[in-house]
Amino acid sequence: MYPSKFEHVPVQSIDDAITALEEYDDAELIAGGQSLVPLQKTRFASPDHLIDIGDIDELQYVEEADEAVRVGALATHTEIQQAPPIKTHAYLFSECIGQIADWPVRNQGTFGGTIAEADPSGDYLPVMQVLNPEIELTGPEGDRTVPFDEFYIGMFTVDMADAELVTGARIPKLETVAPDAAAVGSTYKKHAERSGDYALVGVAAIIAVDADETVTDAKLSVGAVGPLTRAEEAEAAVEGTALDGDALDAAAAAVREAVLPDEEGSEGEYKEAMAGGFAERALQTAYDRATENL
């Protein structure tokens, strides 16, 4: 199937983009097109106007800034993955991006488009939930900054007004997530039917430990198994432990209880089991990386 007819509206600045969003009633922003174009081809999205923001240079950056790494909305997945500040201070983000689709998608797809789409099967969401970066938006009323846990409302739904656009984010450096810890480790684990496919389950984990290798703080998020799930009971199960087998078993059980697969019967049970298993793997890897840093 082909997209329905639309008008292409190129813009050169953030102000021009906002003006175009206010002018056209049925319009969508486009940059890399890796989120929107597939929806157009299946007619799940049929905007009359496509406002092309791909040439707004001021939104194309990845840079270190104090306790965060600043990422522009038009930074591509590949640019983020390969950026030294991301590799050094938010490695799980780089690890996540390496599992998104394939090279063409990662080279074209942009941070802002992925975040604004909020696809529950996307790989970014669990990582964003455990890191909770500040999302930067600009609209007719000016600039505002919203923590991710407030920006993300639910499947395909975010806190963004009709004439607003995502301009970037401040991703906290991993070491600032648990500033009193002796060391911090993280990871993103994904299971898909084939390499490059959407996740059947995606798990992001951050583990902080003290000098005795005891878990002082845990953050765990499960995506692609129904709604995005912050597994707080699983986090509590491993905090205060040296991540032994009993703690991991308890965390896996808590994850299986917390997730809400869209599927019923054996397929839903399978996804619950996969979520528990990958949560165990993610917690163990994050813990190992933390203790290696002591």
Sine and cosine of phi, psi and omega as CSV:
sin_phi,cos_phi,sin_psi,cos_psi,sin_omega,cos_omega
0.00,0.00,0.53,-0.84,0.01,-1.00
-0.96,-0.29,0.41,-0.91,0.06,-1.00
-0.89,0.45,0.45,-0.89,0.12,-0.99
-0.95,0.31,0.24,-0.97,-0.07,-1.00
-0.90,0.43,0.66,-0.75,0.03,-1.00
-0.54,-0.84,0.28,-0.96,0.08,-1.00
-0.97,-0.22,0.75,-0.66,0.02,-1.00
-1.00,0.03,0.83,-0.56,-0.06,-1.00
-0.84,-0.54,1.00,-0.06,0.02,-1.00
-0.97,0.24,0.62,-0.78,0.06,-1.00
-0.76,-0.65,0.36,-0.93,-0.10,-0.99
-0.88,-0.47,-0.04,1.00,-0.03,-1.00
-0.50,-0.87,0.26,-0.97,0.05,-1.00
-0.89,0.46,-0.69,0.72,0.00,-1.00
-0.87,0.49,-0.66,0.75,0.03,-1.00
-0.90,0.45,-0.62,0.79,0.01,-1.00
-0.90,0.44,-0.70,0.72,0.01,-1.00
-0.90,0.44,-0.68,0.73,0.03,-1.00
-0.87,0.50,-0.68,0.73,0.01,-1.00
-0.91,0.41,-0.64,0.77,0.03,-1.00
-0.89,0.45,-0.58,0.81,0.04,-1.00
-0.96,0.28,-0.53,0.85,-0.08,-1.00
-0.97,0.25,-0.65,0.76,-0.11,-0.99
-0.98,-0.20,0.78,-0.63,-0.06,-1.00
-0.95,0.32,-0.69,0.72,-0.07,-1.00
-0.92,-0.40,1.00,0.08,-0.10,-1.00
-0.67,-0.74,0.48,-0.88,0.09,-1.00
-0.74,-0.68,0.52,-0.85,0.12,-0.99
-0.99,0.15,0.56,-0.83,0.08,-1.00
-0.63,-0.77,0.62,-0.79,0.08,-1.00
-0.70,-0.71,-1.00,0.06,0.05,-1.00
-0.96,0.28,-0.48,0.88,0.06,-1.00
0.98,0.17,0.06,1.00,-0.09,-1.00
-0.97,0.22,-0.29,0.96,0.09,-1.00
-1.00,-0.10,-0.70,0.71,-0.12,-0.99
-0.98,0.18,-0.69,0.72,-0.11,-0.99
-0.85,0.53,-0.70,0.71,0.06,-1.00
-0.86,0.51,-0.57,0.82,0.05,-1.00
-0.93,0.36,-0.58,0.82,0.06,-1.00
-0.92,0.40,-0.65,0.76,-0.05,-1.00
-0.90,0.44,-0.51,0.86,0.02,-1.00
-0.99,-0.10,0.05,1.00,0.03,-1.00
0.91,0.41,0.31,0.95,0.16,-0.99
-0.95,0.30,-0.36,0.93,0.12,-0.99
-0.73,-0.69,0.78,-0.62,-0.03,-1.00
-0.67,-0.74,0.89,0.46,0.00,-1.00
-0.92,0.38,0.52,-0.86,0.06,-1.00
-0.98,0.20,-0.41,0.91,-0.04,-1.00
-0.71,-0.71,0.70,-0.72,0.12,-0.99
-0.93,-0.36,0.91,-0.42,0.00,-1.00
-1.00,-0.01,0.94,-0.33,-0.14,-0.99
-1.00,0.03,0.94,-0.34,-0.02,-1.00
-0.98,-0.21,0.19,0.98,-0.13,-0.99
-0.89,0.46,-0.31,0.95,-0.05,-1.00
-0.97,-0.23,0.24,0.97,0.03,-1.00
-0.99,0.11,0.99,-0.11,-0.13,-0.99
-0.87,0.49,-0.54,0.84,-0.09,-1.00
-0.93,0.36,-0.16,0.99,0.03,-1.00
-0.98,-0.19,0.14,0.99,-0.06,-1.00
-0.94,-0.35,1.00,0.05,-0.02,-1.00
-0.36,-0.93,0.43,-0.90,0.25,-0.97
-0.65,-0.76,0.89,-0.46,-0.12,-0.99
-0.54,-0.84,0.50,-0.87,0.03,-1.00
-0.99,0.14,0.64,-0.77,0.00,-1.00
-0.50,-0.87,0.98,-0.21,0.05,-1.00
0.80,0.60,-0.91,-0.41,-0.08,-1.00
-1.00,-0.07,0.22,0.97,-0.06,-1.00
-0.63,-0.77,0.22,-0.98,0.20,-0.98
-0.92,-0.39,0.85,-0.52,-0.02,-1.00
-1.00,0.03,0.77,-0.64,-0.03,-1.00
-0.84,-0.55,0.83,-0.56,0.03,-1.00
-0.98,0.20,0.44,-0.90,-0.05,-1.00
-0.87,0.49,-0.49,0.87,-0.05,-1.00
-0.99,-0.14,0.14,0.99,0.17,-0.99
-0.91,0.42,0.76,-0.65,0.02,-1.00
-0.98,0.21,0.30,-0.95,0.03,-1.00
-0.84,0.55,-0.68,0.73,-0.01,-1.00
-0.90,0.44,-0.67,0.75,0.02,-1.00
-0.88,0.48,-0.64,0.76,0.03,-1.00
-0.93,0.38,-0.72,0.69,-0.03,-1.00
-0.84,0.54,-0.64,0.77,-0.11,-0.99
-1.00,-0.03,-0.10,0.99,-0.05,-1.00
-0.93,0.37,0.80,-0.60,0.01,-1.00
-0.80,0.60,-0.66,0.75,0.02,-1.00
-0.88,0.47,-0.56,0.83,0.04,-1.00
-0.94,0.33,-0.73,0.69,0.00,-1.00
-0.87,0.50,-0.60,0.80,-0.06,-1.00
-0.99,0.15,-0.65,0.76,-0.19,-0.98
-0.92,-0.40,-0.20,0.98,0.00,-1.00
-0.52,-0.85,0.85,0.53,-0.17,-0.98
-0.87,0.48,-0.55,0.84,-0.03,-1.00
-0.88,0.48,-0.44,0.90,0.06,-1.00
-0.92,0.39,-0.70,0.71,0.05,-1.00
-0.90,0.44,-0.66,0.75,0.00,-1.00
-0.89,0.46,-0.64,0.77,0.04,-1.00
-0.89,0.45,-0.75,0.67,-0.07,-1.00
-0.88,0.48,-0.58,0.82,0.01,-1.00
-0.89,0.47,-0.22,0.97,-0.01,-1.00
-0.95,-0.31,0.09,1.00,0.02,-1.00
-0.99,0.13,0.86,-0.51,0.18,-0.98
0.68,0.73,-0.85,-0.52,-0.04,-1.00
-0.64,-0.77,0.00,-1.00,-0.07,-1.00
-0.84,0.54,-0.72,0.70,0.00,-1.00
-0.84,0.54,-0.67,0.75,0.01,-1.00
-0.92,0.39,-0.70,0.72,-0.03,-1.00
-0.92,0.38,-0.51,0.86,0.01,-1.00
-0.97,0.24,-0.42,0.91,-0.05,-1.00
-0.97,-0.23,-0.63,0.78,-0.08,-1.00
-0.91,0.42,0.56,-0.83,-0.06,-1.00
-0.90,-0.43,0.42,-0.91,0.01,-1.00
-0.86,0.52,-0.77,0.64,-0.08,-1.00
-0.88,0.48,-0.68,0.74,0.00,-1.00
-0.90,0.44,-0.64,0.77,0.00,-1.00
-0.92,0.40,-0.69,0.72,-0.02,-1.00
-0.92,0.39,-0.67,0.75,-0.02,-1.00
-0.93,0.38,-0.53,0.85,0.00,-1.00
-0.94,0.33,-0.63,0.77,0.03,-1.00
0.84,0.54,0.70,0.72,0.04,-1.00
-0.92,0.39,0.84,-0.54,-0.06,-1.00
-0.90,0.43,-0.30,0.95,0.05,-1.00
-1.00,-0.06,-0.03,1.00,-0.01,-1.00
-0.95,0.30,0.38,-0.92,-0.07,-1.00
-0.99,0.13,-0.43,0.90,-0.07,-1.00
-0.91,0.41,-0.60,0.80,-0.23,-0.97
-0.83,0.55,-0.76,0.65,0.00,-1.00
-0.87,0.49,-0.62,0.79,0.02,-1.00
-0.91,0.42,-0.68,0.73,0.02,-1.00
-0.90,0.44,-0.58,0.82,-0.04,-1.00
-0.93,0.36,-0.64,0.77,-0.01,-1.00
-0.97,0.23,-0.48,0.88,0.02,-1.00
-1.00,0.07,-0.49,0.87,0.00,-1.00
0.76,0.65,0.86,0.51,0.03,-1.00
-0.94,0.34,0.28,-0.96,0.11,-0.99
-1.00,0.05,0.84,-0.55,0.00,-1.00
-1.00,-0.04,0.78,-0.63,-0.03,-1.00
-0.98,-0.20,0.77,-0.63,-0.02,-1.00
-0.78,-0.63,0.45,-0.89,0.07,-1.00
-0.71,-0.71,0.68,-0.73,0.01,-1.00
-0.49,-0.87,-0.19,-0.98,-0.03,-1.00
-0.85,0.53,-0.48,0.88,-0.02,-1.00
-1.00,0.01,0.03,1.00,0.01,-1.00
0.94,-0.35,-0.36,-0.93,-0.04,-1.00
-1.00,-0.05,0.51,-0.86,0.17,-0.99
-0.50,-0.87,0.39,-0.92,-0.01,-1.00
-0.82,-0.57,0.74,-0.67,-0.08,-1.00
-0.76,-0.65,0.78,-0.62,0.11,-0.99
-0.86,0.51,0.55,-0.84,-0.05,-1.00
-0.84,0.55,-0.61,0.79,-0.05,-1.00
-0.92,0.39,-0.22,0.97,0.14,-0.99
-0.98,-0.19,-0.53,0.85,0.01,-1.00
-0.91,0.41,-0.69,0.73,-0.02,-1.00
-0.99,0.12,0.89,-0.46,-0.02,-1.00
-0.99,-0.13,-0.66,0.75,-0.01,-1.00
0.06,-1.00,-0.20,-0.98,-0.05,-1.00
-0.80,0.60,0.85,-0.52,0.04,-1.00
0.84,0.54,0.38,0.93,-0.07,-1.00
-0.72,-0.69,0.84,-0.54,0.01,-1.00
-0.73,-0.69,0.27,-0.96,0.00,-1.00
-0.99,0.13,0.99,0.12,-0.03,-1.00
-0.55,-0.83,0.83,-0.55,-0.02,-1.00
-0.95,0.31,0.26,-0.97,-0.10,-0.99
-0.85,0.53,-0.61,0.79,-0.08,-1.00
-0.97,-0.23,0.34,0.94,0.06,-1.00
-0.99,-0.17,0.38,-0.92,0.17,-0.99
-0.66,-0.75,0.51,-0.86,0.12,-0.99
-0.95,0.32,0.79,-0.61,0.04,-1.00
-0.96,-0.27,-0.33,0.95,0.02,-1.00
0.19,-0.98,-0.22,-0.98,0.02,-1.00
-0.42,-0.91,0.44,-0.90,0.13,-0.99
-0.95,-0.31,0.97,-0.23,-0.03,-1.00
-1.00,0.02,0.88,-0.48,-0.06,-1.00
-0.91,0.42,0.64,-0.77,0.11,-0.99
-0.89,0.45,0.62,-0.78,-0.10,-1.00
-0.83,0.56,-0.61,0.79,-0.06,-1.00
-0.93,0.36,-0.27,0.96,0.02,-1.00
-1.00,0.00,-0.20,0.98,-0.01,-1.00
-0.91,0.40,-0.60,0.80,0.06,-1.00
-0.72,-0.69,0.98,0.20,-0.18,-0.98
-0.90,0.43,-0.37,0.93,-0.03,-1.00
-1.00,-0.04,-0.01,1.00,-0.04,-1.00
-0.98,0.22,0.42,-0.91,0.08,-1.00
-0.96,0.27,-0.54,0.84,0.01,-1.00
-0.33,-0.94,0.40,-0.92,-0.01,-1.00
-0.72,-0.69,0.64,-0.77,0.08,-1.00
-0.74,-0.67,0.35,-0.94,-0.05,-1.00
-0.44,-0.90,0.24,-0.97,0.09,-1.00
-0.22,-0.97,0.26,-0.97,0.18,-0.98
-0.76,-0.65,0.82,-0.57,0.01,-1.00
-0.89,-0.45,0.68,-0.73,-0.06,-1.00
-0.71,-0.71,0.58,-0.82,0.16,-0.99
-0.82,-0.57,0.79,-0.61,0.06,-1.00
-0.71,-0.71,0.35,-0.94,0.00,-1.00
-0.90,0.44,-0.63,0.77,0.03,-1.00
-0.67,-0.74,0.42,-0.91,0.05,-1.00
-0.84,0.54,0.76,-0.65,0.00,-1.00
1.00,-0.05,-0.19,0.98,0.02,-1.00
-0.97,0.24,0.25,-0.97,0.18,-0.98
-0.87,0.49,0.47,-0.88,-0.02,-1.00
-0.93,0.36,0.62,-0.78,0.28,-0.96
-1.00,0.09,-0.50,0.87,0.15,-0.99
-0.45,-0.89,0.66,-0.75,0.08,-1.00
-0.68,-0.73,0.78,-0.63,-0.09,-1.00
-0.79,-0.61,0.78,-0.62,0.10,-0.99
-0.93,-0.36,0.68,-0.73,-0.03,-1.00
-0.67,-0.74,0.61,-0.79,0.17,-0.99
-0.78,-0.63,0.76,-0.65,0.02,-1.00
-0.81,-0.59,0.77,-0.64,0.12,-0.99
-0.93,-0.37,0.64,-0.77,-0.02,-1.00
-0.77,-0.64,0.37,-0.93,0.13,-0.99
-1.00,-0.07,-0.10,-1.00,-0.07,-1.00
-0.91,0.42,-0.35,0.94,0.02,-1.00
-1.00,-0.05,0.18,0.98,0.02,-1.00
0.93,0.37,0.42,0.91,0.08,-1.00
-1.00,-0.04,0.68,-0.73,-0.01,-1.00
-0.94,0.35,0.87,-0.50,0.03,-1.00
-0.99,-0.16,-0.38,0.92,0.00,-1.00
-0.39,-0.92,0.65,-0.76,0.03,-1.00
-0.69,-0.73,0.64,-0.77,0.09,-1.00
-0.75,-0.66,0.77,-0.64,-0.10,-1.00
-0.61,-0.79,0.78,-0.63,0.02,-1.00
-0.73,-0.69,0.67,-0.74,-0.03,-1.00
-0.88,-0.47,0.83,-0.56,0.03,-1.00
-0.90,-0.44,0.26,-0.97,0.10,-1.00
0.96,0.27,-0.01,1.00,0.08,-1.00
-0.93,-0.36,0.97,0.26,-0.13,-0.99
0.97,0.26,-0.54,-0.84,-0.01,-1.00
-0.90,0.43,0.47,-0.88,0.12,-0.99
-0.83,0.55,0.75,-0.67,-0.14,-0.99
-0.82,-0.58,0.88,-0.48,0.18,-0.98
-1.00,0.09,0.92,-0.40,-0.15,-0.99
-1.00,0.03,0.96,0.28,-0.11,-0.99
-0.93,0.38,-0.60,0.80,0.03,-1.00
-0.91,0.40,-0.59,0.81,0.06,-1.00
-0.93,0.37,-0.62,0.78,0.06,-1.00
-0.86,0.51,-0.72,0.69,-0.02,-1.00
-0.90,0.44,-0.52,0.85,-0.04,-1.00
-0.92,0.40,-0.46,0.89,-0.05,-1.00
-0.98,-0.21,-0.31,0.95,0.01,-1.00
-0.93,0.37,0.70,-0.71,-0.04,-1.00
1.00,0.07,0.09,1.00,0.01,-1.00
-0.89,-0.45,0.19,-0.98,0.14,-0.99
-0.99,-0.10,0.43,0.90,0.01,-1.00
0.81,0.59,0.81,0.59,0.06,-1.00
-0.99,0.15,-0.01,-1.00,-0.06,-1.00
-0.87,0.50,-0.63,0.77,0.00,-1.00
-0.89,0.45,-0.65,0.76,0.00,-1.00
-0.91,0.42,-0.67,0.74,0.02,-1.00
-0.91,0.41,-0.66,0.76,0.04,-1.00
-0.88,0.48,-0.68,0.73,0.00,-1.00
-0.91,0.41,-0.63,0.78,0.02,-1.00
-0.91,0.41,-0.69,0.72,0.01,-1.00
-0.88,0.47,-0.67,0.75,0.03,-1.00
-0.89,0.45,-0.65,0.76,0.01,-1.00
-0.91,0.42,-0.61,0.79,0.03,-1.00
-0.91,0.41,-0.71,0.70,0.01,-1.00
-0.86,0.51,-0.57,0.82,0.01,-1.00
-0.96,0.26,-0.52,0.86,-0.12,-0.99
-0.99,0.14,-0.59,0.81,-0.10,-1.00
-0.96,0.29,0.43,-0.90,-0.04,-1.00
-0.77,-0.64,0.99,0.15,-0.03,-1.00
-0.87,0.50,0.56,-0.83,0.08,-1.00
-0.93,0.36,-0.47,0.88,-0.05,-1.00
-0.99,0.12,0.42,-0.91,0.06,-1.00
-0.93,-0.37,0.15,-0.99,0.08,-1.00
0.92,0.39,-0.57,-0.82,-0.11,-0.99
-0.90,0.44,-0.55,0.83,0.00,-1.00
-0.92,0.39,-0.66,0.75,0.06,-1.00
-0.91,0.42,-0.65,0.76,0.03,-1.00
-0.89,0.45,-0.61,0.79,0.04,-1.00
-0.88,0.47,-0.71,0.71,-0.01,-1.00
-0.92,0.38,-0.59,0.81,0.08,-1.00
-0.88,0.48,-0.71,0.71,0.01,-1.00
-0.89,0.45,-0.65,0.76,0.02,-1.00
-0.91,0.42,-0.63,0.77,0.02,-1.00
-0.88,0.47,-0.70,0.72,0.03,-1.00
-0.90,0.44,-0.69,0.72,-0.02,-1.00
-0.91,0.42,-0.69,0.73,-0.01,-1.00
-0.96,0.29,-0.46,0.89,0.12,-0.99
-0.90,0.44,-0.67,0.74,0.07,-1.00
-0.85,0.52,-0.73,0.68,-0.02,-1.00
-0.88,0.47,-0.69,0.72,-0.03,-1.00
-0.91,0.42,-0.70,0.71,0.01,-1.00
-0.88,0.47,-0.68,0.73,-0.01,-1.00
-0.90,0.43,-0.69,0.72,-0.01,-1.00
-0.90,0.43,-0.70,0.71,0.01,-1.00
-0.89,0.46,-0.65,0.76,0.03,-1.00
-0.91,0.42,-0.71,0.70,0.01,-1.00
-0.87,0.50,-0.67,0.74,0.01,-1.00
-0.92,0.40,-0.59,0.81,0.03,-1.00
-0.91,0.41,-0.75,0.66,-0.06,-1.00
-0.93,0.37,-0.48,0.87,0.08,-1.00
-0.91,0.41,-0.40,0.92,-0.02,-1.00
-1.00,0.03,-0.05,1.00,0.00,-1.00
-0.93,0.37,0.00,0.00,0.00,0.00
